[in-house]
Amino acid sequence: MCGIVGYVGPKSTVDVLLGGLKRLEYRGYDSAGVSVINTLGTLETRKKAGKLSILVDDIYKTPLGEAHIGIGHTRWATHGAPTDGNAHPHLGGNTQKLSLIHNGIIENFSELKSELLEAGVSFASETDTEVAAHLIAREYDKTNDLIESFRTVVRRLHGAFTILVMHEDEPGVVLAARRNAPLVIGLGEGENFLGSDVAAFVEHTKRAISVGQDEIVILRKDAVEIENFAGHKIEREEFLIDWDASAASKGGWSSFMAKEIADQPQSVADTLMSRVSSDGTVHLEELAPLTSLLPKIDRIIMVACGTAAYAAEVGKYAIESWARIPVSVELSHEFRYRDPILTPNTLVVAVSQSGETMDTLMATRYAKEAGATVLSICNTQGATLAREADAVLYTHAGPEVAVASTKAFTSQIVSMYLLALHIAGIRNTRSLNELQDTGKNLLKLPAQIADVLSNTQGIRSLAKAYKDAETVLFLGRNVGFPIALEGALKLKELAYIHSEGFAAGELKHGPIALIEAGQPVIVIVPSPNDPDSLHAKVISNIEEIRSRGAKVIAIAEEGDQRVAQHAEEVFFIPKVQQMLAPVLSVIPLQIFAMELSSAKGLDVDQPRNLAKSVTVE
Ligand code: F6R
């Protein structure tokens, strides 16, 4: 959950580190720090509790020395409160010449700490991390070999970690190790980088290598070596990052979230790019590794968390309806603890923006061990999930920096439509015409999203009007149900308002007791043309709550004349094939949550207690 960056090269190291941390701040933002070895050969460290800007201001007032090697960290606290002392880097040894940063949790830290305390080591923080710094420094004092000392210690650590280390006596090298936490190398000319993800260095280089599980990196300005924890050399292929560096900056928007919401016509177009031809035929070459399996799968299990799980819920409707394969969606953290039934004909689809969510990674590993095949739907190139899956369908939404997921969500849904159409084509469960018509409808989505985005004044004003609401309820049916859940999640995480999403038909089975005079309820209304008469049923559901005093805000299809008579406010989305409506109906809900958060004066991009990428279980 923390962000880490490392650099060796000719550029101003403090600038490289702070620039990288800015792009990684979404991973944790309760404290930040850097260490450099300056050109006089001295290790300098600066760290501060609070947002990165506090550290930046501090360094601006009292600059660190010129340096060509350094490490930086932005923290999401696990052990120890967010204070200056607990911020990383941590220094090791009596001489304090070793500096270390860490992302993850060292599970056996208390036992290691007792060993160090008995040996008379004193601690400056309450973190689990500091033990690693002291252990490596102690080994180095004995062996005078930093790489060997590093190997010895990382082999002793349990849990999840990416660790970066520098030592004043070895001023040309940064060492890194990873287990169950992300690490990517950026390859430059006469300079090299390390980062929790490629965003850390994409403005400097597009060439990257993803580091594998239980591997060590020895990073110098003109050489990068990778080895396993036993010291055996490993070759890893490099890949080219297709993110544009400017895509990871706000570009004039008031927040990353505002920009990412506005990005959606483009991000959805990028998800579709070269995958749907103009006649509506879907081609997913990335699924070649699944060619022999797809005709015979008898079940799909989707594993994901949070927003990604709601995207998976929409995918379930599409796959079951078009490809006629039973799909279940499981929260990753529940999945592997309930002894699920997996066979060689089960396809597990792991959905994750970051590709580093530990719960989803663990679910994936469990599924593979049990003999299932794993497809990942992932947004981040080089992510662990992408590397560990049997096949990857990249969402290509571009970097998502705001903690609350928006454009990744719509691209995940669209990726699942593509998957559903691809499987339906292979299994002949729908006629070619039907599949191509849907493919053509997918191609219309970017323009339809732009249409929704061009008319948001009403929903923005509504958000301001509800800034003091204590509870907001969301209702939906069919594919509108996961959108109701997503709307409620966005509001909780951004505006700290209690909100719940319900299937509209479920209300009368209990939740209707919550309705009292003035209660705002946002309802996702299906198309009046839907073949299952869901529209009429939702209108009845609306009447049930209105007669008990609820204030109904409807998201409905353009031209739906009836709905206005049943709601205080209606926001229209373009007419679209019912299955595809979630990609449009979620947008007003994203804007509602964002505007309500701003109206309350909250930090839209970095809501309290959260981090974008949850790399601990
Ligand atoms: C909510 C949100 C989270 C993530 C969840 C999974 O806005 O962003 O609920 O969707 O933590 O993250 P990924 O997709 O990176 O696995």
Boltz pocket constraint, residues with backbone or C-beta under 6 A from the ligand:
constraints:
  - pocket:
      binder: B
      contacts: [[A, 305], [A, 306], [A, 307], [A, 308], [A, 309], [A, 351], [A, 352], [A, 353], [A, 354], [A, 355], [A, 356], [A, 357], [A, 360], [A, 403], [A, 404], [A, 405], [A, 406], [A, 489], [A, 490], [A, 493], [A, 611], [A, 612], [A, 613], [A, 614]]
      max_distance: 6.0
